[in-house]
């Protein structure tokens, strides 16, 4: 379904983006610090699996665009590229401050906590825009089965997010202490992610 080069380049970009400071991973970190490892892991897995809903939307929406009009798909790529560049610009402007959200309310049931993480991710419009902008750039239309390629990319993103969020929840205490001792860690991660976003956006716009 995916070539080795296609898969590896996507995975590297996905790992860098997932590891950069953002609402989801900071909530997972805060949950693990304030409520415990199990809560952090469960909430993180919920956030990661919420990406599957965005994958489905991307499969249906992008596949329909390609079937309807090559011009419309090109417009989506250009708009998506500009959106990624804007995200990268904001990441470079960021102060790099890591605000760990340790006041996440605890749930009486781990199951409810899991679905709360799923819902928090699934209803986030910014994540929808990100998926519609990010996934198409790794699709090779000439290989056919565009919907299958997008699905494979979305599942790959979900699995690596589940792994990173799970580790973040498990090692939340140690990671929180490490971040508190290294004030520039968030800045470095932001700059790295910003560079990735800008590079991906330019590639998306310039590649036909």
C-alpha positions in Angstrom: 0.0 0.0 0.0 2.8 2.5 1.0 6.3 2.5 -0.3 9.1 2.3 2.2 10.3 5.8 1.5 6.7 7.1 1.7 6.1 5.4 5.0 9.4 6.3 6.7 9.3 10.0 5.7 5.7 10.2 7.0 6.6 8.4 10.3 9.5 10.7 11.0 7.4 13.8 10.4 4.5 12.4 12.5 6.8 11.6 15.4 8.3 15.1 15.4 4.9 16.7 15.3 3.4 14.5 18.0 6.3 15.1 20.3 6.2 18.8 20.0 4.3 20.6 22.8 0.5 20.8 22.2 -2.8 20.6 24.0 -3.1 16.8 23.7 0.3 15.7 24.9 0.4 18.4 27.7 -3.0 17.2 29.0 -1.7 13.6 29.0 1.4 14.7 30.8 -0.7 16.7 33.3 -3.0 13.8 33.8 -0.2 11.4 34.6 1.5 13.8 37.0 -1.6 14.8 38.9 -3.8 11.6 38.8 -1.3 8.7 38.2 0.2 6.6 35.5 -2.9 4.5 34.6 -5.0 7.6 34.2 -2.3 9.3 32.0 -1.9 6.2 29.8 -5.7 5.6 29.4 -6.4 9.3 28.6 -3.5 9.3 26.1 -4.7 6.2 24.3 -8.1 7.9 24.0 -6.6 11.0 22.5 -4.6 9.0 20.0 -7.5 6.8 18.9 -9.6 9.9 18.4 -7.4 10.5 15.3 -9.3 7.6 13.6 -12.3 9.8 13.2 -10.2 12.4 11.4 -8.7 9.7 9.2 -12.2 8.6 8.1 -13.1 12.2 7.2 -9.9 12.6 5.3 -10.4 9.3 3.4 -13.9 10.3 2.4 -13.3 14.0 1.7 -10.0 13.8 -0.2 -11.0 10.7 -2.2 -14.3 12.5 -3.2 -12.3 15.6 -4.2 -9.9 13.6 -6.4 -12.9 11.8 -8.1 -14.7 15.1 -8.6 -12.0 17.4 -9.8 -8.2 17.4 -10.1 -8.4 21.2 -9.8 -10.3 21.0 -6.5 -7.7 18.6 -5.1 -4.9 21.0 -6.2 -6.7 23.8 -4.4 -6.9 21.7 -1.2 -3.2 21.0 -1.4 -2.4 24.7 -1.8 -4.7 25.7 1.1 -3.4 22.9 3.2 0.2 23.9 2.5 -0.5 27.5 3.5 -2.2 26.2 6.7 0.9 24.1 7.6 3.2 27.1 6.9 1.0 29.3 9.2 1.3 26.6 11.9 5.1 26.5 11.4 5.3 30.3 11.6 3.3 30.3 14.9 5.6 27.6 16.3 8.6 29.7 15.5 7.0 32.7 17.2 6.2 30.7 20.3 8.0 31.4 23.5 8.5 27.7 24.0 6.8 27.8 27.4 5.5 24.4 28.4 2.3 24.8 30.4 1.6 21.3 31.9 -2.2 21.1 32.5 -2.2 19.3 35.8 -5.7 20.3 36.7 -7.5 17.8 34.5 -10.6 16.5 36.4 -10.3 12.8 37.4 -12.9 10.3 36.3 -14.3 7.6 38.5 -14.0 5.1 35.6 -11.0 4.5 33.3 -13.4 3.7 30.5 -15.0 7.1 30.8 -11.6 8.7 30.9 -10.6 6.8 27.7 -13.7 8.0 25.9 -13.2 11.5 27.2 -9.8 11.5 25.5 -11.3 10.2 22.3 -14.0 12.9 22.3 -11.6 15.7 23.2 -9.6 14.9 20.1 -12.4 13.9 17.7 -14.3 17.2 18.1 -11.2 19.5 17.8 -11.6 21.4 14.5 -7.9 22.2 14.5 -7.1 18.5 14.3 -9.5 18.1 11.4 -7.8 20.9 9.5 -4.4 19.4 10.4 -5.3 16.0 9.0 -6.8 17.4 5.8 -3.5 19.4 5.3 -1.0 16.9 6.5 -2.0 13.6 5.0 -2.4 14.6 1.3 1.2 15.6 1.0 2.3 12.0 1.5 -0.2 10.6 -1.0 1.2 9.4 -4.3 -1.8 9.7 -6.6 -0.1 7.9 -9.5 0.1 4.7 -7.3 -3.7 4.6 -7.2 -5.9 3.6 -4.2 -5.7 7.1 -2.8 -8.3 6.3 -0.1 -6.3 3.3 1.0 -3.1 5.3 1.2 -4.8 8.0 3.3 -6.2 5.3 5.6 -2.8 3.7 6.0 -1.2 7.0 6.8 -4.0 7.9 9.3 -3.6 4.5 11.1 0.1 5.0 11.2 -0.3 8.4 12.8 -2.7 7.0 15.3 -0.5 4.1 16.3 2.6 6.3 16.8 0.5 8.8 18.8 -0.8 5.9 21.0 2.8 4.8 21.6 4.1 8.2 22.4 1.1 9.2 24.5 1.2 5.9 26.4 4.9 6.4 27.2 4.2 10.0 28.1 1.6 8.9 30.6 3.8 6.2 32.0 6.9 8.3 32.5 4.9 11.5 33.2 6.6 12.2 36.6 10.1 11.9 35.3 9.3 13.9 32.1 7.6 16.6 34.1 10.7 17.0 36.3 13.0 16.9 33.2 11.0 19.7 31.6 11.0 21.8 34.8 14.9 21.6 34.8 15.2 22.4 31.1 13.3 25.6 30.3 14.5 25.6 26.7 13.2 22.1 25.9 9.8 23.4 24.8 11.5 26.1 22.7 13.7 23.5 20.9 10.7 21.2 20.2 8.6 24.2 19.0 11.4 25.3 16.6 11.8 21.8 15.3 8.1 21.3 14.7 7.8 24.7 13.1 10.6 23.9 10.7 8.9 20.6 9.8 5.5 22.3 9.3 7.0 25.0 7.0 9.0 22.5 5.0 5.9 20.2 4.6 3.7 23.2 3.6 6.2 24.4 0.9 6.5 20.8 -0.4 2.7 20.5 -0.6 2.3 23.7 -2.5 5.3 23.2 -4.9 4.7 19.5 -5.7 2.2 18.8 -8.4 
